[in-house]
Amino acid sequence: MSDKQLAKIKEKLASENESDYHIITAHQMMLHDEHMVGAAVEYIKEDKINAEWALRRAVDDIRSVFDSIEDPYLRERKSDVEFVFDRVLRNLLGRMTGPLAPPPDAVVVAYDLSPADTAQLHKAAVSGLITDAGGKTSHTAIIARAHEIPAVVGLEDITEVVETDDLLVIDGATGVVIVNPSAATVAEYRDEQRRQVAQGMHLQTMKDLPARLRDGTDIQLLANIDGPEEIDDAIDYGAVGVGLFRTEYLYMTGDVLPDEEAHYANACRVLEKLKGRPATIRTFDLGADKLAKFVEEADLDEMNPALGLRSVRLCLSDLGKDLFRAQLRGLLRASAHGPIKLMFPMISGVAELRAVKAIVDDVKIELRVGGIDFDEQIKLGIMIEMPSAALTADLLAKECDFFSIGTNDLIQYTMAVDRVNEYVSYLYEPLHPALMRLIAMVVEAAKAAAIPVTVCGEMAGEPMIASVLVGLGIRELSMSAVSIPEVKDAIRQMALEDTERLVSRVRTVSTSAEVRAIVSAYMFAISAPPKKAGA
């Protein structure tokens, strides 16, 4: 019964949101996992207990394994096991397991929400979600962001504080929840809400306007996507193409690994939807917190997966090289149908880049011998995500066609900081002087070699930081599609000469706080309404 319920939910999601669809697929797989089902059956046989109690004990065994995992992302996945347990238990007890049906404009308060529930709540027009459990990487948070539902998770005891019919204010941007606010506070947030709605309407009017500085310099704003189904929304937000297409999700769901045909079909769908707009497709970036079944089965037992066999290292290893070749064949074949660029993640230096290019050349030969069409001039680029790559950017620029700076990992590796670790998260600072210097080095190397450079990390989607990136010489920014209108609005208020002066100033200070203060003052100045004559 539980499997049929999830299948019904999945059927509804199939045409709406592929990432939600795959999460529900994962929950279906758990229903058939021997570690849950088989263990529960053994408890029933050996201890002569009922099915409900046996299932609870089996799930507790699994939870204890997750509790021992150091990686925060993986540790949070124990909530998925609980969601599956809760659904089966409700069916065993004969309780209703239908979708949540809150009234419109309600705020849903819960200990936690399953992905199935969260994925359907946006249809009910709820005002927001708040939960005791969860974190930045929890599926509740991820799906809420995807559907633009204000959400604050990980509040620990909010269900004990809030009662039915309480008035709530949720500020998803700052993580603030106010229970039964005063009339003055409500008025303040209503004003802010109206301001945001007006701002949203203003930003939507700029959809078809270019991201052009006041002096006429154009900045290309592209979208980061996980699947072809996201492209329509990206274009609606004003993306001029795809700057980062992550292909990992093809490996992270289902029992069957994607083959050459799957990659070919997927890339062709992207090109079909883009209708001539460019797409940069990144080869699979698996490992660390992005797990595929074949990696899990390898049981690598790495002490620090973030610094281990992941990304392009996995592609070049015996474990991943055949999958890598199959992906390259599919993507190269798709290049015959539209403007594709191939990008390789986590390149540490020239030797690694040459190893990747040798495989690409070998696959090209196979295709030529087989009489299979592909773009002979396809561009090959790399992600600059490690200090070693930034420091040798001048050498790398001679051997590839473009750079894309992945600022999320570049910050993490430069500052030696786990950004989801609450004890050191304050060190995750995009405006650190060290990072400014590394980005400047990459831009200068790209300019000397006459190759383009894009920023595709979270920094690209921050309007304030965009001013620094433009001043450093970046002319292409790739970001989550929802960030494009706000970044475009900020860019259209900037002048190139001013951003270059801004960068000259921030290069004279020593701390992130000083850089942020200077950049904040600049952004306030360009966004402030002009003074009236005589004022």
C-alpha positions as a Python dict, from the first residue, in 0.01 Angstrom:
ca = {
    (1, 'M'): (0, 0, 0),
    (2, 'S'): (278, 245, 93),
    (3, 'D'): (452, 174, -238),
    (4, 'K'): (131, 244, -431),
    (5, 'Q'): (78, 572, -242),
    (6, 'L'): (429, 690, -324),
    (7, 'A'): (387, 580, -686),
    (8, 'K'): (70, 792, -709),
    (9, 'I'): (251, 1096, -566),
    (10, 'K'): (543, 1038, -802),
    (11, 'E'): (310, 1017, -1101),
    (12, 'K'): (174, 1362, -1016),
    (13, 'L'): (525, 1504, -981),
    (14, 'A'): (666, 1347, -1298),
    (15, 'S'): (570, 1639, -1521),
    (16, 'E'): (629, 1911, -1262),
    (17, 'N'): (958, 1873, -1080),
    (18, 'E'): (1214, 1606, -1161),
    (19, 'S'): (1421, 1652, -845),
    (20, 'D'): (1112, 1598, -624),
    (21, 'Y'): (1027, 1294, -840),
    (22, 'H'): (1367, 1137, -775),
    (23, 'I'): (1341, 1192, -398),
    (24, 'I'): (1014, 998, -389),
    (25, 'T'): (1179, 728, -603),
    (26, 'A'): (1449, 696, -337),
    (27, 'H'): (1182, 649, -70),
    (28, 'Q'): (1024, 372, -276),
    (29, 'M'): (1362, 199, -293),
    (30, 'M'): (1387, 214, 88),
    (31, 'L'): (1055, 31, 114),
    (32, 'H'): (1218, -270, -53),
    (33, 'D'): (1553, -250, 123),
    (34, 'E'): (1643, -571, 305),
    (35, 'H'): (1803, -376, 589),
    (36, 'M'): (1456, -245, 676),
    (37, 'V'): (1209, -506, 554),
    (38, 'G'): (1426, -814, 607),
    (39, 'A'): (1535, -703, 954),
    (40, 'A'): (1174, -636, 1057),
    (41, 'V'): (1068, -982, 939),
    (42, 'E'): (1352, -1141, 1139),
    (43, 'Y'): (1245, -954, 1453),
    (44, 'I'): (888, -1083, 1407),
    (45, 'K'): (1008, -1443, 1366),
    (46, 'E'): (1266, -1446, 1645),
    (47, 'D'): (1109, -1223, 1910),
    (48, 'K'): (741, -1295, 1834),
    (49, 'I'): (652, -924, 1829),
    (50, 'N'): (399, -743, 1612),
    (51, 'A'): (492, -585, 1278),
    (52, 'E'): (472, -228, 1405),
    (53, 'W'): (722, -286, 1687),
    (54, 'A'): (949, -496, 1464),
    (55, 'L'): (961, -219, 1205),
    (56, 'R'): (1041, 37, 1474),
    (57, 'R'): (1338, -171, 1596),
    (58, 'A'): (1469, -220, 1242),
    (59, 'V'): (1451, 154, 1176),
    (60, 'D'): (1625, 228, 1508),
    (61, 'D'): (1910, 1, 1399),
    (62, 'I'): (1944, 198, 1075),
    (63, 'R'): (1925, 532, 1259),
    (64, 'S'): (2215, 434, 1483),
    (65, 'V'): (2432, 384, 1174),
    (66, 'F'): (2342, 731, 1042),
    (67, 'D'): (2411, 886, 1384),
    (68, 'S'): (2771, 765, 1364),
    (69, 'I'): (2834, 934, 1028),
    (70, 'E'): (3047, 1249, 1054),
    (71, 'D'): (2932, 1414, 731),
    (72, 'P'): (2637, 1648, 817),
    (73, 'Y'): (2462, 1599, 482),
    (74, 'L'): (2468, 1220, 505),
    (75, 'R'): (2372, 1225, 874),
    (76, 'E'): (2059, 1426, 788),
    (77, 'R'): (1949, 1153, 547),
    (78, 'K'): (1827, 949, 846),
    (79, 'S'): (1515, 1166, 829),
    (80, 'D'): (1429, 996, 498),
    (81, 'V'): (1428, 658, 674),
    (82, 'E'): (1192, 802, 936),
    (83, 'F'): (957, 936, 668),
    (84, 'V'): (933, 592, 509),
    (85, 'F'): (879, 429, 852),
    (86, 'D'): (604, 676, 940),
    (87, 'R'): (417, 608, 616),
    (88, 'V'): (433, 229, 660),
    (89, 'L'): (335, 255, 1028),
    (90, 'R'): (29, 465, 948),
    (91, 'N'): (-80, 207, 695),
    (92, 'L'): (-24, -79, 942),
    (93, 'L'): (-239, 106, 1196),
    (94, 'G'): (-508, 188, 941),
    (95, 'R'): (-460, 562, 970),
    (96, 'M'): (-506, 803, 682),
    (97, 'T'): (-189, 868, 482),
    (98, 'G'): (-323, 1115, 230),
    (99, 'P'): (-153, 1443, 145),
    (100, 'L'): (-162, 1737, 383),
    (101, 'A'): (-448, 1973, 302),
    (102, 'P'): (-400, 2296, 500),
    (103, 'P'): (-619, 2596, 418),
    (104, 'P'): (-475, 2864, 186),
    (105, 'D'): (-235, 3111, 350),
    (106, 'A'): (-176, 2877, 646),
    (107, 'V'): (166, 2827, 797),
    (108, 'V'): (250, 2458, 841),
    (109, 'V'): (423, 2386, 1173),
    (110, 'A'): (566, 2036, 1217),
    (111, 'Y'): (843, 1839, 1378),
    (112, 'D'): (950, 1756, 1022),
    (113, 'L'): (790, 1716, 681),
    (114, 'S'): (845, 1439, 433),
    (115, 'P'): (956, 1529, 79),
    (116, 'A'): (624, 1390, -45),
    (117, 'D'): (431, 1631, 177),
    (118, 'T'): (657, 1928, 106),
    (119, 'A'): (645, 1874, -269),
    (120, 'Q'): (264, 1894, -264),
    (121, 'L'): (221, 2182, -18),
    (122, 'H'): (297, 2451, -276),
    (123, 'K'): (-29, 2354, -452),
    (124, 'A'): (-219, 2435, -132),
    (125, 'A'): (-85, 2792, -145),
    (126, 'V'): (56, 2774, 206),
    (127, 'S'): (226, 3087, 337),
    (128, 'G'): (524, 2909, 489),
    (129, 'L'): (677, 2610, 665),
    (130, 'I'): (852, 2587, 1001),
    (131, 'T'): (992, 2270, 1155),
    (132, 'D'): (1178, 2147, 1460),
    (133, 'A'): (1410, 1924, 1257),
    (134, 'G'): (1607, 1973, 939),
    (135, 'G'): (1894, 2179, 813),
    (136, 'K'): (2016, 2362, 503),
    (137, 'T'): (2058, 2035, 318),
    (138, 'S'): (1737, 1870, 435),
    (139, 'H'): (1488, 1786, 162),
    (140, 'T'): (1226, 2005, 328),
    (141, 'A'): (1454, 2308, 289),
    (142, 'I'): (1563, 2216, -63),
    (143, 'I'): (1210, 2161, -195),
    (144, 'A'): (1074, 2469, -16),
    (145, 'R'): (1341, 2683, -188),
    (146, 'A'): (1263, 2523, -523),
    (147, 'H'): (894, 2617, -487),
    (148, 'E'): (974, 2959, -330),
    (149, 'I'): (788, 2879, -6),
    (150, 'P'): (924, 3077, 293),
    (151, 'A'): (1065, 2822, 535),
    (152, 'V'): (1266, 2813, 855),
    (153, 'V'): (1389, 2470, 965),
    (154, 'G'): (1587, 2327, 1254),
    (155, 'L'): (1412, 2532, 1528),
    (156, 'E'): (1423, 2233, 1768),
    (157, 'D'): (1111, 2310, 1978),
    (158, 'I'): (884, 2529, 1765),
    (159, 'T'): (603, 2269, 1783),
    (160, 'E'): (598, 2313, 2160),
    (161, 'V'): (571, 2691, 2131),
    (162, 'V'): (310, 2734, 1857),
    (163, 'E'): (-59, 2655, 1895),
    (164, 'T'): (-327, 2622, 1628),
    (165, 'D'): (-460, 2964, 1519),
    (166, 'D'): (-153, 3152, 1647),
    (167, 'L'): (-46, 3441, 1427),
    (168, 'L'): (301, 3386, 1283),
    (169, 'V'): (554, 3596, 1097),
    (170, 'I'): (813, 3400, 898),
    (171, 'D'): (1118, 3566, 747),
    (172, 'G'): (1275, 3292, 538),
    (173, 'A'): (1566, 3515, 435),
    (174, 'T'): (1688, 3576, 791),
    (175, 'G'): (1551, 3264, 961),
    (176, 'V'): (1332, 3467, 1197),
    (177, 'V'): (997, 3338, 1329),
    (178, 'I'): (779, 3562, 1547),
    (179, 'V'): (487, 3408, 1737),
    (180, 'N'): (183, 3633, 1797),
    (181, 'P'): (361, 3956, 1699),
    (182, 'S'): (237, 4300, 1804),
    (183, 'A'): (27, 4511, 1566),
    (184, 'A'): (328, 4735, 1503),
    (185, 'T'): (546, 4436, 1411),
    (186, 'V'): (278, 4299, 1178),
    (187, 'A'): (251, 4640, 1009),
    (188, 'E'): (629, 4651, 968),
    (189, 'Y'): (640, 4309, 801),
    (190, 'R'): (334, 4387, 586),
    (191, 'D'): (519, 4693, 455),
    (192, 'E'): (824, 4477, 383),
    (193, 'Q'): (602, 4221, 210),
    (194, 'R'): (448, 4492, -11),
    (195, 'R'): (795, 4625, -87),
    (196, 'Q'): (909, 4280, -194),
    (197, 'V'): (602, 4228, -413),
    (198, 'A'): (659, 4566, -580),
    (199, 'Q'): (1025, 4482, -623),
    (200, 'G'): (931, 4149, -777),
    (201, 'M'): (698, 4318, -1025),
    (202, 'H'): (970, 4569, -1111),
    (203, 'L'): (1225, 4293, -1164),
    (204, 'Q'): (985, 4097, -1385),
    (205, 'T'): (953, 4397, -1618),
    (206, 'M'): (1327, 4366, -1687),
    (207, 'K'): (1306, 4008, -1806),
    (208, 'D'): (1388, 4092, -2167),
    (209, 'L'): (1627, 4380, -2093),
    (210, 'P'): (2000, 4315, -2119),
    (211, 'A'): (2220, 4294, -1810),
    (212, 'R'): (2408, 4604, -1924),
    (213, 'L'): (2620, 4842, -1719),
    (214, 'R'): (2554, 5215, -1748),
    (215, 'D'): (2855, 5256, -1979),
    (216, 'G'): (2721, 4990, -2218),
    (217, 'T'): (2925, 4688, -2104),
    (218, 'D'): (2717, 4369, -2125),
    (219, 'I'): (2725, 4100, -1856),
    (220, 'Q'): (2596, 3755, -1949),
    (221, 'L'): (2362, 3608, -1684),
    (222, 'L'): (2325, 3232, -1710),
    (223, 'A'): (2146, 2967, -1504),
    (224, 'N'): (2270, 2674, -1298),
    (225, 'I'): (2038, 2375, -1347),
    (226, 'D'): (2007, 2008, -1249),
    (227, 'G'): (1770, 1893, -1522),
    (228, 'P'): (1602, 1996, -1849),
    (229, 'E'): (1271, 2063, -1672),
    (230, 'E'): (1426, 2370, -1503),
    (231, 'I'): (1508, 2548, -1829),
    (232, 'D'): (1166, 2705, -1897),
    (233, 'D'): (1171, 2880, -1559),
    (234, 'A'): (1534, 2985, -1611),
    (235, 'I'): (1447, 3154, -1940),
    (236, 'D'): (1143, 3314, -1779),
    (237, 'Y'): (1373, 3466, -1517),
    (238, 'G'): (1591, 3608, -1795),
    (239, 'A'): (1875, 3357, -1835),
    (240, 'V'): (2054, 3386, -2169),
    (241, 'G'): (2173, 3027, -2147),
    (242, 'V'): (2291, 2757, -1910),
    (243, 'G'): (2627, 2819, -1747),
    (244, 'L'): (2630, 2502, -1538),
    (245, 'F'): (2431, 2188, -1607),
    (246, 'R'): (2500, 1941, -1328),
    (247, 'T'): (2472, 1583, -1455),
    (248, 'E'): (2512, 1407, -1118),
    (249, 'Y'): (2142, 1349, -1056),
    (250, 'L'): (2135, 1092, -1338),
    (251, 'Y'): (2363, 872, -1128),
    (252, 'M'): (2206, 938, -788),
    (253, 'T'): (1860, 794, -853),
    (254, 'G'): (1737, 458, -967),
    (255, 'D'): (1906, 119, -987),
    (256, 'V'): (2034, 155, -1343),
    (257, 'L'): (2334, 376, -1413),
    (258, 'P'): (2295, 614, -1709),
    (259, 'D'): (2449, 486, -2029),
    (260, 'E'): (2558, 666, -2345),
    (261, 'E'): (2202, 686, -2476),
    (262, 'A'): (2071, 838, -2151),
    (263, 'H'): (2334, 1113, -2162),
    (264, 'Y'): (2268, 1178, -2530),
    (265, 'A'): (1890, 1201, -2480),
    (266, 'N'): (1925, 1423, -2172),
    (267, 'A'): (2161, 1667, -2344),
    (268, 'C'): (1938, 1679, -2651),
    (269, 'R'): (1641, 1772, -2429),
    (270, 'V'): (1846, 2058, -2287),
    (271, 'L'): (1933, 2184, -2635),
    (272, 'E'): (1575, 2150, -2754),
    (273, 'K'): (1447, 2363, -2468),
    (274, 'L'): (1722, 2624, -2500),
    (275, 'K'): (1641, 2678, -2870),
    (276, 'G'): (1985, 2794, -2973),
    (277, 'R'): (2100, 2938, -2643),
    (278, 'P'): (2435, 2801, -2519),
    (279, 'A'): (2477, 2525, -2259),
    (280, 'T'): (2782, 2436, -2053),
    (281, 'I'): (2752, 2076, -1938),
    (282, 'R'): (2965, 1958, -1648),
    (283, 'T'): (3070, 1594, -1643),
    (284, 'F'): (2962, 1404, -1334),
    (285, 'D'): (3080, 1549, -1005),
    (286, 'L'): (3021, 1256, -770),
    (287, 'G'): (3177, 1166, -439),
    (288, 'A'): (3188, 1336, -96),
    (289, 'D'): (2821, 1418, -22),
    (290, 'K'): (2699, 1335, -376),
    (291, 'L'): (2663, 960, -360),
    (292, 'A'): (2573, 719, -635),
    (293, 'K'): (2501, 352, -575),
    (294, 'F'): (2817, 234, -752),
    (295, 'V'): (3030, 455, -527),
    (296, 'E'): (2854, 333, -212),
    (297, 'E'): (2898, -29, -318),
    (298, 'A'): (3270, 29, -368),
    (299, 'D'): (3289, 88, 9),
    (300, 'L'): (3587, 324, -23),
    (301, 'D'): (3596, 388, 354),
    (302, 'E'): (3762, 728, 314),
    (303, 'M'): (3847, 930, 624),
    (304, 'N'): (3776, 1257, 442),
    (305, 'P'): (3563, 1209, 128),
    (306, 'A'): (3573, 1580, 40),
    (307, 'L'): (3947, 1539, -20),
    (308, 'G'): (3924, 1190, -162),
    (309, 'L'): (3813, 1001, -472),
    (310, 'R'): (3556, 1243, -606),
    (311, 'S'): (3473, 1440, -917),
    (312, 'V'): (3725, 1415, -1202),
    (313, 'R'): (3947, 1192, -986),
    (314, 'L'): (3665, 939, -985),
    (315, 'C'): (3625, 978, -1362),
    (316, 'L'): (3992, 891, -1415),
    (317, 'S'): (3991, 595, -1174),
    (318, 'D'): (3920, 230, -1256),
    (319, 'L'): (3591, 269, -1069),
    (320, 'G'): (3460, 550, -1289),
    (321, 'K'): (3648, 556, -1619),
    (322, 'D'): (3400, 343, -1818),
    (323, 'L'): (3109, 556, -1698),
    (324, 'F'): (3309, 867, -1789),
    (325, 'R'): (3371, 743, -2143),
    (326, 'A'): (3002, 659, -2186),
    (327, 'Q'): (2907, 1008, -2071),
    (328, 'L'): (3157, 1169, -2307),
    (329, 'R'): (3026, 967, -2603),
    (330, 'G'): (2668, 1073, -2530),
    (331, 'L'): (2753, 1440, -2480),
    (332, 'L'): (2978, 1459, -2786),
    (333, 'R'): (2703, 1306, -2999),
    (334, 'A'): (2457, 1565, -2865),
    (335, 'S'): (2698, 1844, -2961),
    (336, 'A'): (2603, 1784, -3324),
    (337, 'H'): (2258, 1927, -3243),
    (338, 'G'): (2343, 2257, -3074),
    (339, 'P'): (2591, 2479, -2889),
    (340, 'I'): (2740, 2266, -2611),
    (341, 'K'): (3056, 2324, -2410),
    (342, 'L'): (3202, 2047, -2192),
    (343, 'M'): (3336, 2133, -1848),
    (344, 'F'): (3543, 1918, -1612),
    (345, 'P'): (3519, 1974, -1235),
    (346, 'M'): (3786, 1977, -965),
    (347, 'I'): (4088, 1994, -1196),
    (348, 'S'): (4396, 2031, -975),
    (349, 'G'): (4655, 2105, -1241),
    (350, 'V'): (4781, 2058, -1595),
    (351, 'A'): (4862, 1686, -1561),
    (352, 'E'): (4502, 1607, -1466),
    (353, 'L'): (4366, 1824, -1748),
    (354, 'R'): (4587, 1646, -2000),
    (355, 'A'): (4468, 1307, -1875),
    (356, 'V'): (4106, 1413, -1928),
    (357, 'K'): (4175, 1557, -2274),
    (358, 'A'): (4348, 1234, -2377),
    (359, 'I'): (4030, 1040, -2301),
    (360, 'V'): (3819, 1297, -2489),
    (361, 'D'): (4049, 1268, -2792),
    (362, 'D'): (4025, 889, -2777),
    (363, 'V'): (3644, 903, -2767),
    (364, 'K'): (3643, 1145, -3061),
    (365, 'I'): (3846, 895, -3262),
    (366, 'E'): (3596, 621, -3182),
    (367, 'L'): (3310, 840, -3304),
    (368, 'R'): (3491, 935, -3625),
    (369, 'V'): (3568, 570, -3701),
    (370, 'G'): (3203, 488, -3642),
    (371, 'G'): (3088, 769, -3872),
    (372, 'I'): (2903, 939, -3585),
    (373, 'D'): (2860, 1316, -3605),
    (374, 'F'): (2976, 1553, -3331),
    (375, 'D'): (3104, 1909, -3309),
    (376, 'E'): (3473, 1886, -3402),
    (377, 'Q'): (3529, 2234, -3255),
    (378, 'I'): (3355, 2167, -2923),
    (379, 'K'): (3496, 2382, -2643),
    (380, 'L'): (3652, 2212, -2342),
    (381, 'G'): (3681, 2400, -2013),
    (382, 'I'): (3753, 2344, -1647),
    (383, 'M'): (3620, 2450, -1312),
    (384, 'I'): (3864, 2641, -1094),
    (385, 'E'): (3772, 2510, -749),
    (386, 'M'): (4104, 2456, -577),
    (387, 'P'): (4385, 2695, -486),
    (388, 'S'): (4624, 2477, -690),
    (389, 'A'): (4421, 2545, -1004),
    (390, 'A'): (4393, 2919, -932),
    (391, 'L'): (4768, 2946, -867),
    (392, 'T'): (4849, 2770, -1195),
    (393, 'A'): (4570, 2932, -1399),
    (394, 'D'): (4825, 3077, -1643),
    (395, 'L'): (4943, 2724, -1725),
    (396, 'L'): (4594, 2576, -1742),
    (397, 'A'): (4470, 2858, -1968),
    (398, 'K'): (4709, 2743, -2240),
    (399, 'E'): (4544, 2401, -2253),
    (400, 'C'): (4168, 2464, -2234),
    (401, 'D'): (3906, 2688, -2398),
    (402, 'F'): (3740, 2849, -2094),
    (403, 'F'): (3738, 2875, -1717),
    (404, 'S'): (3448, 2860, -1474),
    (405, 'I'): (3521, 2955, -1114),
    (406, 'G'): (3332, 2734, -870),
    (407, 'T'): (3340, 2967, -571),
    (408, 'N'): (3163, 2732, -327),
    (409, 'D'): (3450, 2483, -321),
    (410, 'L'): (3715, 2747, -383),
    (411, 'I'): (3616, 2922, -59),
    (412, 'Q'): (3592, 2592, 125),
    (413, 'Y'): (3935, 2469, 17),
    (414, 'T'): (4105, 2808, 49),
    (415, 'M'): (3976, 2871, 400),
    (416, 'A'): (3984, 2501, 508),
    (417, 'V'): (3627, 2541, 632),
    (418, 'D'): (3323, 2314, 624),
    (419, 'R'): (3046, 2565, 557),
    (420, 'V'): (2776, 2347, 714),
    (421, 'N'): (2974, 2316, 1036),
    (422, 'E'): (2815, 2563, 1277),
    (423, 'Y'): (3141, 2602, 1473),
    (424, 'V'): (3344, 2736, 1181),
    (425, 'S'): (3079, 2860, 936),
    (426, 'Y'): (3174, 3222, 1017),
    (427, 'L'): (3498, 3159, 825),
    (428, 'Y'): (3305, 3089, 504),
    (429, 'E'): (3350, 3442, 372),
    (430, 'P'): (3315, 3518, -3),
    (431, 'L'): (3477, 3861, 39),
    (432, 'H'): (3793, 3738, 207),
    (433, 'P'): (4101, 3917, 63),
    (434, 'A'): (4260, 3579, -20),
    (435, 'L'): (3966, 3486, -240),
    (436, 'M'): (3972, 3826, -413),
    (437, 'R'): (4338, 3765, -500),
    (438, 'L'): (4276, 3414, -632),
    (439, 'I'): (3987, 3527, -853),
    (440, 'A'): (4198, 3818, -983),
    (441, 'M'): (4476, 3573, -1076),
    (442, 'V'): (4233, 3353, -1267),
    (443, 'V'): (4083, 3649, -1453),
    (444, 'E'): (4426, 3783, -1548),
    (445, 'A'): (4539, 3441, -1673),
    (446, 'A'): (4220, 3401, -1879),
    (447, 'K'): (4260, 3750, -2026),
    (448, 'A'): (4624, 3683, -2123),
    (449, 'A'): (4518, 3362, -2299),
    (450, 'A'): (4210, 3527, -2455),
    (451, 'I'): (3966, 3273, -2309),
    (452, 'P'): (3638, 3354, -2130),
    (453, 'V'): (3590, 3308, -1756),
    (454, 'T'): (3260, 3260, -1573),
    (455, 'V'): (3173, 3254, -1203),
    (456, 'C'): (2919, 2981, -1131),
    (457, 'G'): (2918, 2951, -751),
    (458, 'E'): (2681, 3111, -501),
    (459, 'M'): (2881, 3434, -520),
    (460, 'A'): (2745, 3493, -869),
    (461, 'G'): (2389, 3521, -736),
    (462, 'E'): (2469, 3789, -475),
    (463, 'P'): (2395, 4139, -614),
    (464, 'M'): (2643, 4304, -378),
    (465, 'I'): (2923, 4062, -464),
    (466, 'A'): (2847, 4094, -835),
    (467, 'S'): (2986, 4448, -820),
    (468, 'V'): (3323, 4312, -706),
    (469, 'L'): (3323, 4034, -966),
    (470, 'V'): (3251, 4281, -1246),
    (471, 'G'): (3526, 4510, -1117),
    (472, 'L'): (3767, 4214, -1118),
    (473, 'G'): (3691, 4155, -1486),
    (474, 'I'): (3420, 3887, -1481),
    (475, 'R'): (3172, 3925, -1766),
    (476, 'E'): (2971, 3602, -1725),
    (477, 'L'): (2780, 3503, -1411),
    (478, 'S'): (2591, 3175, -1371),
    (479, 'M'): (2351, 3132, -1079),
    (480, 'S'): (2024, 2986, -953),
    (481, 'A'): (1760, 3117, -1192),
    (482, 'V'): (1559, 3291, -917),
    (483, 'S'): (1857, 3519, -847),
    (484, 'I'): (1888, 3651, -1202),
    (485, 'P'): (1634, 3939, -1189),
    (486, 'E'): (1783, 4091, -872),
    (487, 'V'): (2140, 4059, -998),
    (488, 'K'): (2038, 4212, -1332),
    (489, 'D'): (1874, 4505, -1155),
    (490, 'A'): (2193, 4572, -958),
    (491, 'I'): (2414, 4543, -1267),
    (492, 'R'): (2207, 4794, -1462),
    (493, 'Q'): (2281, 5051, -1189),
    (494, 'M'): (2658, 4999, -1204),
    (495, 'A'): (2923, 5164, -1416),
    (496, 'L'): (3237, 4970, -1511),
    (497, 'E'): (3474, 5247, -1404),
    (498, 'D'): (3309, 5264, -1061),
    (499, 'T'): (3335, 4886, -1006),
    (500, 'E'): (3703, 4894, -1101),
    (501, 'R'): (3764, 5176, -852),
    (502, 'L'): (3572, 4972, -594),
    (503, 'V'): (3805, 4676, -646),
    (504, 'S'): (4110, 4903, -619),
    (505, 'R'): (3981, 5019, -280),
    (506, 'V'): (3901, 4674, -140),
    (507, 'R'): (4249, 4555, -239),
    (508, 'T'): (4396, 4805, 9),
    (509, 'V'): (4222, 4660, 317),
    (510, 'S'): (4311, 4352, 519),
    (511, 'T'): (3991, 4189, 647),
    (512, 'S'): (3663, 4055, 513),
    (513, 'A'): (3469, 4295, 736),
    (514, 'E'): (3648, 4595, 585),
    (515, 'V'): (3585, 4469, 232),
    (516, 'R'): (3216, 4414, 308),
    (517, 'A'): (3178, 4762, 457),
    (518, 'I'): (3326, 4927, 148),
    (519, 'V'): (3114, 4719, -92),
    (520, 'S'): (2797, 4778, 112),
    (521, 'A'): (2855, 5155, 102),
    (522, 'Y'): (2901, 5140, -276),
    (523, 'M'): (2580, 4939, -328),
    (524, 'F'): (2384, 5174, -103),
    (525, 'A'): (2511, 5472, -302),
    (526, 'I'): (2410, 5335, -643),
    (527, 'S'): (2068, 5215, -524),
    (528, 'A'): (1971, 5531, -331),
    (529, 'P'): (1715, 5751, -511),
    (530, 'P'): (1866, 6069, -660),
    (531, 'K'): (1835, 6386, -453),
    (532, 'K'): (1585, 6647, -571),
    (533, 'A'): (1718, 6980, -695),
    (534, 'G'): (1768, 7224, -409),
    (535, 'A'): (1762, 6949, -145),
}
